[in-house]
């Protein structure tokens, strides 16, 4: 039951983040996801400001869901899809380069599935 709920959450986040990126960056092409979300995106209101506010407020939830997915069998693909999509908005999160860098480090960490946390001494892994 927990795995199914986490999969639905990842699908909702993926669909909503993809929709947000398309709205914020209409000229940017997103790669096709490894799997199609099973749910529709949330309807975000308030134009680009509302979308950015939602992305900012969903930051912890999104990164937590990615972390949980990589420790749950069968959820790596939706987590990878979400990470790939997030790379289009990381710089926008909070308008703060440190926030974007922290998000990128966490994405790299979960992408290597349990390796050591990235450090500033390792620029490839620190992103």
N, C-alpha and C positions, 0 to 999 in steps of 0.2 A: 504494500500500500504506500509506503514512504517513497519507493522508487517511482511508482506511477505518479504520485503528487509532484515529485521533483521534476520528472519528465514534462508534465503539464506546465510547471512554472518555467522551465527552460524554453519550452515552445512559445509560451506567452511572451517572455522576455525577448526571444529571438524575433518573433513576428513584430513586436512593438519597436524594438531597436532598429530593425531593417526599415520599417515604415518611417521612423524618425529620421534616419540617415537619408532616405530618399527625399524627404521633405526639406531637410536642411541643406543637402548637397545634391540637388537634382541632376547635375551633370556627372556625378561620380557613379561609376559602375560597380556594383557589388558582385562578388563571385557567387555563383549558385551554391546554396547550402548543400551539405552532404545529405541532409534529410529535410523534408518540408515540415514546417510546424503544423501540428494537428489542431491549432486554435487560431483564431483571428487576432490581429493586433488590437491593442487598446486604442480607442479614439482619443487622441490627444488634442486638446483645445488650446487656444491662445497663441496660435501662430508659432514662429520660431522661438519666441521667448518662452511660451508654454512648453514647447518640446524640450528646450534646454533645461528648464526647471524640472521637468519630469526625469530627464536623464540624470540630472544632479541628485535628485531625491532617491532615485532607484540605484544609485551607485553601489552602496553597501550590499543591498539585496542581490544585485546582479553578480558581484564578485563572490559573495558567499555561495550563491547557487552554483557558480562555476567550480569553486573549491569542492563543494559537496558532490558535484557530478563526477569529478575525477577520482573520488573515493567510493563511487557506486558503480557496480558492474553494469555495463551496457549503456552508459550515459556519456561516454567520451565524445561521440560524434556531435550531439547537440551542444556540448560545451565548446568544442572546437569551432563550430559554426558561430556561436555567440562571440567567442574571442576574435575571430576574423572580422565579424561585423563591428565589434567595438573599436577596432583599430581606426575606423573612420571617424570616431567621435571622442577618442581619448583626450585629445588636445582641448576639446570644448568643455570637458568636465570641470566645472567650477571656474573656468577661465584661468586655471592655475597650473603651470607646468609641473609643479611638485605633485599635484593630485594626479595628473596624467602619467607622470613617471611611476608613481606608486601603483597605479592601476596596471600599467604595462608590466611592471615587475611581477605582480601577482599573476597576471596572465601567463607570463613566461614560466613562472614557477609551476603552475598547475599543468602547463603544456608538457613539461618534462616529467610529469607524473611522479612526484615524490622526491625529486632530486633536492639538493640543498638550496635554501633560499638564495636568490641572486644577491650579489654584493657589488658595491661600487668598484671593487678591485677586478671584477670580471666583466668588462664592457660588453662582451657578446651576450652573456646571460643576463646582464642587468638591463639590456635594451638601450 
